[in-house]
Amino acid sequence: MDIADWRKQIDEIDRKLVELINQRAKAAHEIGKLKSKAAMPIYEPDRERLVFSNVCKLNHGPLADADLLRVYERLIDVMRQIQKEEIAPDSAADIGATELDSQVDD
């Protein structure tokens, strides 16, 4: 395969990843609703450790576990923000704006 073929394959993989990430976001949103009703905390470190453990068990490379975990840390951060918006939309918007401001400064 040449570069164009590989890029075409990457574009198709990206299409699938976007679909799957949005499915995960939908699930996180629904969990946020349930947490809100049950007055549960958004941040659950035990659950995050379990997710990290699970994805490392599934990982067969070539991506190193540490690199995969960095991707998942960011993914979970975004999913947690979705839940914050479900539980406390006004304060989550303020937090999001503050995070954006700090990223612009970097």
Backbone as ProteinMPNN parsed JSONL, in Angstrom:
{"seq_chain_A": "MDIADWRKQIDEIDRKLVELINQRAKAAHEIGKLKSKAAMPIYEPDRERLVFSNVCKLNHGPLADADLLRVYERLIDVMRQIQKEEIAPDSAADIGATELDSQVDD", "coords_chain_A": {"N_chain_A": [[0.845, -1.18, 0.0], [0.389, 2.284, -0.638], [1.055, 5.7, 0.509], [-1.344, 7.136, 0.129], [-3.247, 5.092, 0.189], [-2.926, 4.166, 2.839], [-3.687, 6.491, 4.182], [-6.329, 6.656, 3.414], [-7.292, 4.411, 4.705], [-6.864, 5.228, 7.355], [-8.664, 7.384, 7.442], [-11.092, 5.993, 7.318], [-10.965, 4.498, 9.662], [-10.956, 6.625, 11.485], [-13.553, 7.565, 11.043], [-15.047, 5.481, 12.141], [-14.092, 5.586, 14.78], [-15.038, 8.106, 15.622], [-17.778, 7.629, 15.6], [-17.948, 5.621, 17.597], [-16.884, 6.984, 19.836], [-18.824, 8.93, 20.169], [-20.978, 7.276, 20.821], [-20.075, 6.392, 23.285], [-20.088, 8.816, 24.63], [-22.836, 9.315, 24.723], [-23.629, 7.243, 26.418], [-22.246, 8.056, 28.737], [-23.573, 10.445, 29.231], [-26.155, 9.503, 29.852], [-25.529, 8.037, 32.145], [-24.776, 10.156, 33.731], [-27.268, 11.36, 34.147], [-28.488, 9.394, 35.732], [-26.75, 9.381, 37.927], [-27.243, 11.932, 38.878], [-29.918, 11.767, 39.711], [-29.589, 9.909, 41.752], [-27.987, 11.219, 43.472], [-25.22, 10.819, 43.301], [-21.611, 10.964, 43.231], [-19.753, 12.57, 40.592], [-17.082, 12.072, 39.954], [-15.465, 9.068, 40.153], [-13.049, 7.397, 41.37], [-12.382, 4.643, 41.676], [-13.831, 3.397, 39.655], [-12.642, 4.572, 37.417], [-10.031, 3.547, 37.624], [-10.622, 0.877, 37.144], [-11.547, 0.981, 34.481], [-9.152, 1.82, 33.238], [-7.535, -0.387, 33.82], [-8.948, -2.392, 32.453], [-8.728, -1.54, 29.731], [-5.998, -1.732, 29.349], [-5.624, -4.471, 29.601], [-6.895, -5.29, 27.296], [-5.264, -4.286, 25.37], [-3.04, -4.929, 22.792], [-0.979, -3.761, 21.538], [0.364, -2.012, 18.632], [0.564, 0.2, 20.286], [1.797, 1.502, 23.262], [0.965, 0.675, 26.67], [1.11, 2.899, 28.425], [0.816, 5.049, 26.676], [-1.718, 4.538, 25.639], [-3.189, 4.816, 27.978], [-2.892, 7.56, 28.43], [-4.454, 8.576, 26.353], [-6.946, 7.568, 27.144], [-7.226, 8.827, 29.634], [-7.701, 11.476, 28.879], [-10.018, 11.1, 27.361], [-11.8, 10.19, 29.333], [-11.811, 12.459, 30.936], [-13.237, 14.223, 29.272], [-15.684, 12.858, 29.135], [-16.425, 12.979, 31.801], [-16.871, 15.698, 32.017], [-19.159, 15.905, 30.433], [-20.969, 14.615, 32.127], [-20.918, 16.397, 34.283], [-22.136, 18.578, 33.107], [-24.678, 17.557, 32.82], [-25.516, 17.205, 35.46], [-25.013, 19.664, 36.784], [-25.511, 22.107, 34.981], [-24.94, 24.945, 34.749], [-22.684, 25.478, 36.408], [-20.87, 23.702, 35.258], [-20.538, 24.78, 32.733], [-19.21, 27.117, 33.41], [-16.836, 26.025, 34.444], [-15.856, 24.748, 32.146], [-15.382, 26.996, 30.505], [-13.383, 28.245, 31.956], [-11.356, 26.308, 31.778], [-10.9, 26.384, 29.027], [-9.929, 28.99, 28.787], [-7.525, 28.75, 30.215], [-6.164, 26.982, 28.562], [-5.794, 28.484, 26.294], [-4.001, 30.341, 27.199], [-1.711, 28.836, 27.472]], "CA_chain_A": [[0.0, 0.0, 0.0], [1.122, 3.55, -0.624], [0.587, 6.661, 1.517], [-2.761, 7.447, -0.113], [-4.035, 3.954, 0.677], [-2.886, 4.203, 4.303], [-4.494, 7.622, 4.637], [-7.733, 6.272, 3.204], [-7.6, 3.492, 5.804], [-6.959, 6.05, 8.567], [-9.922, 8.126, 7.38], [-12.174, 5.067, 7.647], [-10.834, 4.214, 11.096], [-11.421, 7.831, 12.174], [-15.016, 7.588, 10.961], [-15.531, 4.513, 13.126], [-13.765, 6.097, 16.116], [-15.969, 9.187, 15.943], [-19.061, 6.987, 15.925], [-17.823, 4.94, 18.886], [-16.71, 7.985, 20.893], [-20.135, 9.529, 20.402], [-21.77, 6.286, 21.555], [-19.585, 6.431, 24.664], [-20.581, 10.076, 25.192], [-24.265, 9.114, 24.999], [-23.691, 6.422, 27.626], [-21.812, 8.901, 29.854], [-24.667, 11.385, 29.477], [-27.217, 8.756, 30.543], [-25.033, 7.749, 33.489], [-24.866, 11.423, 34.442], [-28.66, 11.516, 34.588], [-28.719, 8.466, 36.845], [-25.993, 9.879, 39.076], [-27.943, 13.118, 39.378], [-31.1, 11.299, 40.444], [-29.165, 9.157, 42.934], [-27.052, 12.084, 44.222], [-23.903, 10.17, 43.305], [-20.543, 11.846, 42.746], [-19.341, 12.389, 39.199], [-15.762, 11.456, 39.951], [-15.394, 7.779, 40.836], [-11.694, 6.912, 41.073], [-12.329, 3.182, 41.545], [-14.327, 3.067, 38.312], [-11.615, 4.969, 36.449], [-8.953, 2.556, 37.692], [-11.124, -0.332, 36.488], [-11.511, 1.241, 33.027], [-7.754, 1.801, 32.816], [-7.089, -1.774, 33.888], [-9.592, -3.131, 31.364], [-8.185, -1.212, 28.409], [-4.641, -2.272, 29.271], [-5.754, -5.912, 29.352], [-7.302, -5.456, 25.903], [-4.243, -3.72, 24.486], [-2.024, -5.845, 22.268], [-0.014, -2.96, 20.797], [1.698, -1.526, 18.981], [0.5, 1.327, 21.218], [2.197, 1.139, 24.632], [-0.083, 0.901, 27.666], [1.201, 4.27, 28.945], [0.245, 5.95, 25.666], [-3.157, 4.268, 25.617], [-3.753, 5.413, 29.194], [-2.985, 9.015, 28.231], [-5.637, 8.791, 25.513], [-8.138, 7.303, 27.969], [-7.356, 9.877, 30.652], [-8.345, 12.63, 28.23], [-11.37, 10.677, 27.001], [-12.595, 10.181, 30.563], [-12.003, 13.868, 31.32], [-14.329, 14.758, 28.448], [-16.92, 12.194, 29.552], [-16.77, 13.532, 33.108], [-17.431, 17.026, 31.748], [-20.532, 15.665, 29.972], [-21.775, 14.334, 33.313], [-21.032, 17.644, 35.041], [-23.134, 19.395, 32.418], [-25.98, 16.957, 33.094], [-25.868, 17.387, 36.865], [-24.991, 21.094, 37.141], [-25.152, 22.733, 33.704], [-24.371, 26.288, 34.857], [-21.331, 25.431, 36.943], [-20.04, 22.985, 34.294], [-20.211, 25.729, 31.67], [-18.186, 27.991, 33.966], [-15.599, 25.243, 34.516], [-15.399, 24.579, 30.774], [-14.854, 28.268, 30.031], [-12.109, 28.455, 32.663], [-10.379, 25.39, 31.189], [-10.555, 26.91, 27.712], [-9.092, 30.164, 28.997], [-6.187, 28.322, 30.615], [-5.53, 26.359, 27.407], [-5.413, 29.55, 25.377], [-2.833, 30.989, 27.781], [-0.55, 27.945, 27.369]], "C_chain_A": [[0.889, 1.243, 0.0], [0.5, 4.494, 0.411], [-0.896, 6.965, 1.346], [-3.664, 6.336, 0.398], [-4.081, 3.937, 2.202], [-3.744, 5.335, 4.845], [-5.98, 7.343, 4.473], [-8.177, 5.336, 4.329], [-7.741, 4.274, 7.113], [-8.258, 6.84, 8.588], [-11.11, 7.244, 7.756], [-12.134, 4.705, 9.137], [-11.324, 5.41, 11.901], [-12.942, 7.924, 12.158], [-15.619, 6.666, 12.017], [-15.27, 5.006, 14.549], [-14.725, 7.207, 16.531], [-17.323, 8.617, 16.34], [-19.014, 6.345, 17.311], [-17.657, 5.928, 20.041], [-18.039, 8.662, 21.191], [-21.082, 8.561, 21.1], [-21.369, 6.279, 23.027], [-20.08, 7.698, 25.357], [-22.057, 9.971, 25.551], [-24.43, 8.3, 26.289], [-23.288, 7.246, 28.855], [-22.9, 9.9, 30.228], [-25.79, 10.698, 30.267], [-26.793, 8.397, 31.964], [-25.082, 9.012, 34.336], [-26.269, 11.689, 34.953], [-28.943, 10.638, 35.806], [-27.97, 8.905, 38.096], [-26.695, 11.077, 39.703], [-29.137, 12.707, 40.223], [-30.726, 10.608, 41.746], [-28.221, 9.96, 43.826], [-25.685, 11.428, 44.382], [-22.851, 11.155, 42.812], [-20.218, 11.555, 41.28], [-18.019, 11.634, 39.148], [-15.769, 10.194, 40.798], [-14.043, 7.139, 40.527], [-11.593, 5.402, 40.921], [-12.791, 2.747, 40.156], [-13.283, 3.429, 37.25], [-10.457, 3.975, 36.443], [-9.367, 1.256, 36.995], [-11.113, -0.171, 34.967], [-10.073, 1.164, 32.524], [-7.201, 0.373, 32.804], [-7.659, -2.587, 32.722], [-8.968, -2.823, 30.009], [-6.751, -1.718, 28.262], [-4.661, -3.777, 29.012], [-6.112, -6.187, 27.9], [-6.218, -5.058, 24.91], [-3.203, -4.765, 24.099], [-1.038, -5.103, 21.378], [-0.387, -2.777, 19.343], [1.704, -0.334, 19.941], [0.856, 0.838, 22.622], [1.057, 1.453, 25.598], [-0.072, 2.346, 28.171], [0.588, 5.267, 27.961], [-1.266, 5.781, 25.578], [-3.832, 4.898, 26.832], [-3.861, 6.925, 29.072], [-4.199, 9.365, 27.38], [-6.902, 8.625, 26.354], [-8.312, 8.317, 29.086], [-8.072, 11.093, 30.069], [-9.787, 12.301, 27.877], [-12.278, 10.708, 28.231], [-12.81, 11.598, 31.078], [-13.175, 14.483, 30.56], [-15.663, 14.147, 28.871], [-17.38, 12.708, 30.914], [-17.391, 14.925, 32.942], [-18.876, 16.908, 31.252], [-21.443, 15.408, 31.172], [-21.952, 15.585, 34.169], [-22.102, 18.533, 34.415], [-24.541, 18.858, 32.659], [-26.43, 17.282, 34.517], [-25.965, 18.866, 37.246], [-24.584, 21.899, 35.913], [-24.497, 24.104, 33.828], [-22.932, 26.256, 35.362], [-20.387, 24.702, 35.991], [-19.634, 23.91, 33.162], [-19.127, 26.684, 32.146], [-16.833, 27.287, 34.022], [-15.016, 25.076, 33.12], [-14.776, 25.847, 30.221], [-13.501, 28.555, 30.678], [-11.024, 27.563, 32.076], [-9.951, 25.879, 29.821], [-9.64, 28.113, 27.837], [-7.663, 29.75, 29.349], [-5.452, 27.666, 29.464], [-5.053, 27.407, 26.427], [-4.148, 30.223, 25.877], [-1.571, 30.15, 27.598], [0.168, 28.07, 26.07]], "O_chain_A": [[1.986, 1.247, 0.56], [-0.455, 4.134, 1.099], [-1.626, 7.043, 2.334], [-4.721, 6.6, 0.971], [-5.139, 3.721, 2.793], [-4.445, 5.169, 5.844], [-6.79, 7.751, 5.304], [-9.29, 5.45, 4.842], [-8.652, 4.003, 7.896], [-8.892, 6.957, 9.636], [-12.029, 7.697, 8.437], [-13.178, 4.622, 9.784], [-12.031, 5.238, 12.894], [-13.551, 8.319, 13.152], [-16.578, 7.027, 12.698], [-16.125, 4.862, 15.423], [-15.175, 7.239, 17.676], [-17.938, 9.072, 17.304], [-19.939, 6.509, 18.106], [-18.231, 5.727, 21.111], [-18.345, 8.939, 22.351], [-21.914, 8.992, 21.899], [-22.221, 6.172, 23.908], [-20.448, 7.663, 26.531], [-22.479, 10.492, 26.583], [-25.259, 8.625, 27.139], [-23.926, 7.141, 29.903], [-23.123, 10.168, 31.409], [-26.307, 11.256, 31.235], [-27.608, 8.448, 32.885], [-25.394, 8.951, 35.525], [-26.444, 12.186, 36.066], [-29.554, 11.079, 36.78], [-28.5, 8.811, 39.203], [-26.73, 11.211, 40.926], [-29.344, 13.231, 41.317], [-31.454, 10.704, 42.734], [-27.714, 9.443, 44.822], [-25.076, 11.474, 45.45], [-23.165, 12.076, 42.059], [-20.389, 10.434, 40.801], [-17.865, 10.677, 38.389], [-16.04, 10.235, 41.999], [-13.906, 6.422, 39.536], [-10.796, 4.921, 40.115], [-12.214, 1.841, 39.555], [-13.072, 2.677, 36.299], [-9.959, 3.603, 35.38], [-8.55, 0.614, 36.334], [-10.714, -1.088, 34.248], [-9.799, 0.523, 31.51], [-6.485, -0.016, 31.882], [-6.948, -3.366, 32.087], [-8.706, -3.735, 29.224], [-6.336, -2.093, 27.165], [-3.813, -4.296, 28.287], [-5.689, -7.194, 27.332], [-6.259, -5.452, 23.745], [-2.575, -5.394, 24.951], [-0.344, -5.713, 20.565], [-1.375, -3.348, 18.881], [2.777, 0.095, 20.366], [0.276, -0.132, 23.11], [0.281, 2.381, 25.374], [-1.131, 2.952, 28.329], [-0.08, 6.217, 28.369], [-2.004, 6.76, 25.457], [-4.926, 5.451, 26.719], [-4.824, 7.515, 29.561], [-4.892, 10.344, 27.657], [-7.817, 9.445, 26.281], [-9.443, 8.637, 29.452], [-8.954, 11.665, 30.71], [-10.68, 13.126, 28.069], [-13.403, 11.203, 28.162], [-13.879, 11.908, 31.602], [-14.004, 15.181, 31.144], [-16.667, 14.855, 28.956], [-18.578, 12.855, 31.155], [-18.332, 15.276, 33.654], [-19.723, 17.724, 31.615], [-22.56, 15.923, 31.227], [-23.029, 15.807, 34.721], [-22.883, 19.166, 35.125], [-25.497, 19.632, 32.698], [-27.598, 17.598, 34.744], [-26.891, 19.27, 37.948], [-23.435, 22.329, 35.81], [-23.573, 24.401, 33.072], [-22.061, 26.928, 34.809], [-19.209, 25.051, 35.92], [-18.505, 23.836, 32.678], [-18.224, 27.027, 31.384], [-15.806, 27.877, 33.687], [-13.812, 25.243, 32.929], [-13.752, 25.789, 29.54], [-12.584, 29.05, 30.022], [-9.891, 28.008, 31.893], [-8.77, 25.805, 29.479], [-8.68, 28.247, 27.079], [-6.703, 30.33, 28.842], [-4.228, 27.774, 29.383], [-4.012, 27.235, 25.794], [-3.307, 30.634, 25.078], [-0.47, 30.698, 27.571], [1.163, 27.382, 25.846]]}, "name": "protein", "num_of_chains": 1, "seq": "MDIADWRKQIDEIDRKLVELINQRAKAAHEIGKLKSKAAMPIYEPDRERLVFSNVCKLNHGPLADADLLRVYERLIDVMRQIQKEEIAPDSAADIGATELDSQVDD"}
